[in-house]
Amino acid sequence: MNTPNVVAGKAYTPKDAARQFNRIVLGGLERQGIINKGTPEEVTAEVQRLMENRPHHYILGAECTIDNRTSIDNIRAAVRVAHGK
Protein backbone atom coordinates (compact mmCIF):
# COMPACT_ATOMS: atom_id res chain seq x y z
CA MET A 1 0.00 0.00 0.00
CA ASN A 2 1.33 3.42 -0.94
CA THR A 3 1.11 5.96 1.88
CA PRO A 4 1.41 9.73 2.10
CA ASN A 5 3.84 11.34 4.56
CA VAL A 6 1.19 13.71 5.92
CA VAL A 7 -2.44 12.95 6.79
CA ALA A 8 -4.82 15.63 8.07
CA GLY A 9 -1.88 17.98 8.57
CA LYS A 10 0.06 15.51 10.75
CA ALA A 11 3.12 13.40 10.01
CA TYR A 12 2.18 9.87 8.93
CA THR A 13 5.02 7.36 8.91
CA PRO A 14 5.30 3.99 7.20
CA LYS A 15 5.05 2.42 10.68
CA ASP A 16 1.77 4.30 11.25
CA ALA A 17 0.36 2.85 8.02
CA ALA A 18 1.58 -0.66 8.84
CA ARG A 19 -0.09 -0.52 12.27
CA GLN A 20 -3.31 0.89 10.87
CA PHE A 21 -3.73 -1.38 7.85
CA ASN A 22 -1.55 -4.43 8.59
CA ARG A 23 -0.24 -4.40 5.01
CA ILE A 24 3.07 -4.06 3.18
CA VAL A 25 3.88 -0.36 3.03
CA LEU A 26 5.45 1.60 0.16
CA GLY A 27 6.68 5.12 0.77
CA GLY A 28 8.73 7.26 3.09
CA LEU A 29 10.27 9.72 0.64
CA GLU A 30 8.50 12.74 -0.80
CA ARG A 31 8.95 12.79 -4.56
CA GLN A 32 9.57 16.55 -4.52
CA GLY A 33 11.69 16.39 -1.35
CA ILE A 34 15.24 15.27 -0.62
CA ILE A 35 15.30 12.56 -3.30
CA ASN A 36 14.68 15.25 -5.91
CA LYS A 37 16.31 18.37 -4.46
CA GLY A 38 18.92 17.09 -2.01
CA THR A 39 22.49 15.93 -2.41
CA PRO A 40 23.45 12.24 -2.48
CA GLU A 41 24.68 12.71 1.11
CA GLU A 42 21.31 14.10 2.21
CA VAL A 43 19.51 11.27 0.43
CA THR A 44 21.77 8.74 2.15
CA ALA A 45 21.03 10.23 5.59
CA GLU A 46 17.27 10.35 4.98
CA VAL A 47 17.09 6.79 3.67
CA GLN A 48 19.19 5.55 6.60
CA ARG A 49 16.71 7.24 8.96
CA LEU A 50 13.77 5.66 7.15
CA MET A 51 15.35 2.20 7.10
CA GLU A 52 16.12 2.38 10.83
CA ASN A 53 12.46 3.21 11.55
CA ARG A 54 10.70 1.08 8.94
CA PRO A 55 7.98 -1.45 9.58
CA HIS A 56 8.81 -5.12 9.02
CA HIS A 57 7.23 -5.34 5.55
CA TYR A 58 8.42 -2.20 3.76
CA ILE A 59 9.28 -1.00 0.27
CA LEU A 60 11.16 2.28 0.10
CA GLY A 61 9.45 4.65 -2.30
CA ALA A 62 8.82 8.28 -3.14
CA GLU A 63 5.05 8.44 -3.08
CA CYS A 64 4.10 6.67 -6.32
CA THR A 65 6.84 8.00 -8.63
CA ILE A 66 9.93 10.17 -8.65
CA ASP A 67 10.38 13.21 -10.81
CA ASN A 68 12.14 12.43 -14.10
CA ARG A 69 14.60 15.25 -13.35
CA THR A 70 15.83 13.53 -10.17
CA SER A 71 19.59 13.05 -10.13
CA ILE A 72 20.67 9.50 -10.94
CA ASP A 73 23.24 9.86 -8.15
CA ASN A 74 20.41 10.48 -5.67
CA ILE A 75 18.54 7.43 -6.91
CA ARG A 76 21.68 5.31 -6.63
CA ALA A 77 22.30 6.59 -3.09
CA ALA A 78 18.75 5.66 -2.03
CA VAL A 79 18.98 2.18 -3.57
CA ARG A 80 22.43 1.55 -2.06
CA VAL A 81 21.23 2.37 1.47
CA ALA A 82 17.94 0.50 1.08
CA HIS A 83 19.91 -2.61 0.11
CA GLY A 84 22.22 -2.23 3.09
CA LYS A 85 25.34 -1.28 1.17
HELIX and SHEET records of a PDB file:
HELIX    1   1 PRO A   14  PHE A   21  1                                   8    
HELIX    2   2 ILE A   34  LYS A   37  1                                   4    
HELIX    3   3 PRO A   40  GLU A   52  1                                  13    
HELIX    4   4 ILE A   72  ALA A   82  1                                  11    
SHEET    1   A 2 VAL A   6  VAL A   7  0                                        
SHEET    2   A 2 LYS A  10  ALA A  11 -1                                        
SHEET    1   B 2 VAL A  25  LEU A  29  0                                        
SHEET    2   B 2 TYR A  58  ALA A  62  1                                        
END                                                                             
